[in-house]
Amino acid sequence: MIQIAVLGFGTVGSGVVELIDKNQDAIRARFPEGVHVKYILDIREFPGSPYADRVVHDMNVILEDPEVSIVCETMGGKEPAHTFSRSALERGKSVCTSNKELVAAFGPELIRTAREHNCSYLFEASVGGGIPVIRPLLSALTQEKITSILGILNGTTNYIMTRMEDEGMDFDEVLKIAQEKGYAERNPEADVEGHDACRKIAILSSLVAGKTVRYEDIPCEGISKITTEDMKYARSMNMAVRLLGMNRQEEDGSLYVRTAPFLVPEEHPLHSVSGVFNAVFIHGNMVDNLMFYGRGAGKLPTASAVVADVMDCARNIGRNIPIYWSDEVKTLADPSTESRQFFVRVDISEKELARTLFKGAQEVRAEGMEGEFAFVTEEQTEAEFDRKTRSLATLKNRIRLLDLGK
């Protein structure tokens, strides 16, 4: 039997333990040896839990036990998760993680450490929760030239956007509901300001590039400035506002990566992704379009992805499962040169100035929206758009449009 340890007995960690116990028959059908959770590392005690006797408080107990061959890191954050993961890999113990912050910051280092010690570092659950997207990129799509990735990568923000869209509620009101339901943290900044989605698109971009795409280099905007008025205009245009992580490679090799709210036309499959669901839309030069859709977070869906990695590691004890992701930093294209259309709202007093600045602008009307002028610009670079809007004193908001042709 394969003995494993789980680091952190929170939402995902407890889900991993529960899934392995409940699905042991399914696991043994594919891996007759079976998988057993020997240790659970946590600073807390869990009296009354059926797993209380497996709880330990010292990482060294796990590191020094030769029976433990796989470690599931579900602690979150950079430390002590980084130190514990690296120490386990140095002992030849494979590590499976759901920790996108850790993977985005230290992925290539931990992948290299695993390779040097004939074990594996896998992180399917770090992007998309229970949606299998990393494994297809590393196996089924290795022959493809991936030209773009578009993802709804954060369930919290997608829940907020669709409640605002469907029910006309404002941002603060829906955020409070999301927190009450457990979809949003008490401090929701990582979600609503786009940082979580940014780390995830950085991971996917790094895997496609084979080099490190630093999330610190990615332009990142969240949804906190989106209003019910924006939603009214979106409906009038048959569009939906979605927070997207996007990656696009041009023919000359330039790589654009961004996280921001976009207006998504109803013709695009991401338009209909609602609630806490996530979706990743990938274009390959030969396979064309693929979409991976499902629950992007949650205890058991995320645990399922962690345990899928455990099974891969269990089948490869003493061997490294290769992942091509080097330490070399990938230089991203200048985001100011990216070209697209924009939706803009200004006070009615600046209507003529806006028309002068944005020649060819198409006016947008929405029921009940008086006293302002809303329009969609012609395609232009980010730099050109920013230069023009600096002349507008009453800019209420601007949202990028997703181009179906890119």
C-alpha positions, 0 to 999 in steps of 0.5 A: 500500500502507498502511504501518503501524508497530507499537509493542512487539514483545511477545506482541501486537505480534509477533502483529500482524506475523505475522498481517499477513504470513500473512493478506496474501491475505485482507487484499488480497481486501478491501483490494486495496492491502494493508497492510505493517508498515514499522517495529517500535518496541522497545528490544530487538534481535531477531537471527534474526527475519525482521522484524529489519530493521524494528526501530527504537528511536526513535519519531521515525523513525515520527512523521516518516515521511509514509508511515506512516498507522497505528500499532498500540500494543501496548506496554501500560501508560500511559507511554510508550504515552500520549505516543507515541499522542498524538504519532502522532494529532497527526501525523494517524496513526490509532492502534489499540491493545490497551492497556486500561490506557491506554484506561481512563485516557485514552480520551476525550482520545485520541479527541478528539485523533484527531477534531481531526486527521482520524484515528482512535483504535480499541481493539477489542482492549482488551476481550475480546481477539479477541471483537468486542464494542466494534464492535457497541456502536458500530455494530449496537447504537447504536439500543438502550438497553443496560440491562445488561452482564455480562462474564467479562472476564479469562481468567486468573481464569476459568481459575483458577476453573474449575480450582478448580471441576473439580479441587478444587485450591486457589487458590495451586496453580492460580495457580502452574500458570497462571503456568507456562502463561503465563496469569498474570504473575509479579505476578498482582495486576492479574488476580486482584484484579480490576483488569484486569476493572475497567478493561474494564467501565469502557471498556464502561460509558463507551461505553454512557454516552457519558461517562467511567466512571472505573475508580477509582470502580468497586467492585472485588474479586478472586478471591484469597479464594475457596476450595475450600470455596466451590467445594463449596458452589457445586456443591451449589447448581448454581452456578459462581463467576465473576469478573464485570464488571457494569453495570446501568442502572435505569429512573431512570437510576441506573448501577451498575457493579461487579467482583466474584466472583459465584455464577452459576446454571446457567441463565445462559449465563455459567455454562458459560464455562470456562478462558481463554475470555471472554464478554460478555452484553448486554441491550438494551431491544429486542434482548433478550439477546446474548452474545459469546464467544471467546478473551479473550486470547492472541497471535493472537486479540488481534492479530486484533482489532488488525488489524481496527481497522487495516483500518477505519482503512485504509478511512478514511485522512484521515477520523475514525471517530467514537466518542461518549465525552466527558470528562464523568465519569459519576456512578455510583449509590451501590453500598451501595444495590444490592440482591441476595442473598448466600451466607455462611459462618460457624462453626457456633458462630454459627449461631443468631446468623446466623439471627437477623440474617438472617431467612429465610436458606436453609441450604446444605449440602455434602458434607464441610463440617462445623463451619460454617453456610452460608446464602443471604440474602434480597435486601437492600442492600449496606449492610444486609448489611454492617451485619449481618455486622459482628456476625459474628465468624467470617465465613469468606466471602461471595459475591454471587449473580447475579440472573437477573431483573436 
